[in-house]
Amino acid sequence: MQYVDEFRDPALIRRTAAEIRALIDPGRHYRIMEVCGGHTHAIYRFALADLLPPNLELIHGPGCPVCVLPMGRLDDGLSIAEEQGGIFTTFGDVMRVPGRHGSPLERQSAGVDIRMVYSPLDALRLAEREPDRHVIFFAIGFETTAPSTALTLHRAKALGINNFSIFCNHVMIIPAIRAILDSPDMRLDAFIGPGHVSSVIGCRPYHFVARDYGKPLVTSGFEPLDLLQSIVMILRQLRDGRAEVENQYARVVPWEGNLPALKALADVFELRPYFEWRGLGFISQSALQISERYAQWDAERRFTVPGVRVTDPKAAQCGEVLKGVLKPQACKLFGRACTPERPVGALMVSSEGACAAYYNYVHRRAEVSA
Amino acid sequence: MRVADGLPLAQTEPGHEARARVRFQDPRIEMAHGAGGTASRRLIEGLVVPLAGVSTHAPLADAAYLDIAGTALAFTADSFVVRPLRFNGGSIGELAVYGTMNDLAVSGARPMALLTTLVIEAGLSTQVLEAELRALGEAAARHGVAIVGGDTKVVERGKADGLYITTAGIGRLDSRLTVAASRVQAGDRVLVSGPIGDHGITILLARGDIDLRADLQSDTRSVWPFVEAMAEAAGSAVHWMRDPTRGGVATALNELVRDRGLSIALDEDAVPVRDEVRGACELLGLDPLHIANEGQVLAVVAAAAADAALAAMQAVPGGEQAAIIGQVREERLRTVTVVSAYGGTRIIDMLVGDPLPRIC
């Protein structure tokens, strides 16, 4: 299969792994954060840790949109849809996220009209087909998915569809990386930069990571060779004492980003003064809201938002895992009270969440021998 | 007619000591409980088995074994609720025959006769019903299986997605075969009759929810020819069989390792998967090992007989891509692992949740 098989070539993978071992200083411990949840998933799925030396540690970052969504936002979105007798639509990833009164999947079994969609445009089409009902799209994701939300609103405006609104939870990756760099427990050497987000925002916004914090960042693809090559590029920088932004994923990521997508974002969204991130707390100017021009499709302006705030269960240590301070299996709930089937924290829900990835691909021993 | 002790449903008399405890605590039934993965298993073992009085002596299998007047038989039933009713490579009528036949076949029994129950939604076009009945009748006739009776019900409009079919089937055990999880030994090889995931991905694409197109067909077919070929070539060296439907190959093998207390290591590159299925799985974040099949048999065969069993399956038309995909290991971890060509090892668990609703 083109664009896949060549990046999974066993001989090349072994050679790149050997190059990593040659670059490693055995007396040093390396801590590299992969920011993006897609990378976390790929690292486990391809069992890349088996190929890396023990003193190179990969830390899982906050780049999983489902994982950083505070539970209260989901409750807010669901309650608006239920109050309006409307149809709640969202991506499959959100369907199993626990809310206070159950996940969307559980609310669906209880009779609430909830539909999984693959694109916000599907939600808009549903609104066209059901003109007597209000369709809410629960939008989630970083700059990767925000352009599709923006284009959907362009289309809604062009078609004059009024029984449709967006409950916007789009967040931005740069403030999250900055929050991690500013965190007092930060002990990272370098970053594997997100791939899909960068295909929209480009590489320029990461310059502060190298310039102000002296950390290398390499944007990376999602295949085994992409990730291994990115690690080689990072290790070369560390060996040479350089800190630069480099682009391993040049076949997808343009250095300047995707200009039409950025233009659509600027048209439809504006910065929120602050937004709550699960595990990281409130981060200022870290999220998007729908701009005045599109106010009539903004569920938060159109309806009363309960503004539910739900604190995570005390024993759950999602925040520490999210910041890379704690490994998933070190959490007290991991694999016991919190499993992919009955997740407590969102990191266990999404296949991109560090806990679910770790659980699915590595763990299982404790549970099955019990 | 005398019914032997092995008949699970016979043990319903009150106060039966082996009755299991109700352990199912989910407040309501969700789609995941029907998806064939961990939730399904929890429902069956935690609620259905304890209350419906099914024998708990043996691990749950695809069919019950009966001894009637000295004849060893397998007996099973399956319901079909697939949407859409027709898809590339098959339809609900064919599926209803092959699904039940395959449960009998992987239990080591030659399918003999079926009962067919139709639940029809008022408003269904006669033309559609006729086409499905024709498909059903032809599929059974093609394999010499008699349809000996059944039942027909019509329900209100909006209640049954057009048509649901339940079939119950009976088959005669092939004396050359004895299949049971308990017979699986470390060192045994894992075989599959052909490329995996075709059915699940075909249905997913047929729904039209995803704007993807692929030249792909469901693998809906009888697996009895493969079972018979293995019985002839390897006989009692065939230790265990399953048709990996909902939950896919990974779920079937995870059930086996949990029941048997061993582990299985799969060789990722040896697992036959069509490019179309791989491509769709890559895009949708699914694993082909979790995708349903309707015409494949998964077998565990003693190492010494594995090559003969493989050659026998490959000689059956449609079995050209059969492969040895892994090996049973002594480790007591009860895990199924996948080893990649470059030496990475990952665990693959049972399916959690429900990636593809209503596929069979």
Interface residues (C-beta under 8 A of the other chain):
Chain A: M1 V4 R8 P10 I13 R14 A17 H41 Y44 R45 F46 A47 L48 D50 L51 R96 L105 E106 Q108 S109 A110 Y118 D122 P224 P340 E341 S351 N360 Y361 V362 H363 R364 R365 V368 S369
Chain B: R28 I29 E30 M31 A32 T38 A39 D209 I210 R258 D275 R278 G279 E282 G285 R332 L333 R334 T335 S340 A341 Y342 G343 G344 T345 R346 I347 I348 D349 V352 G353
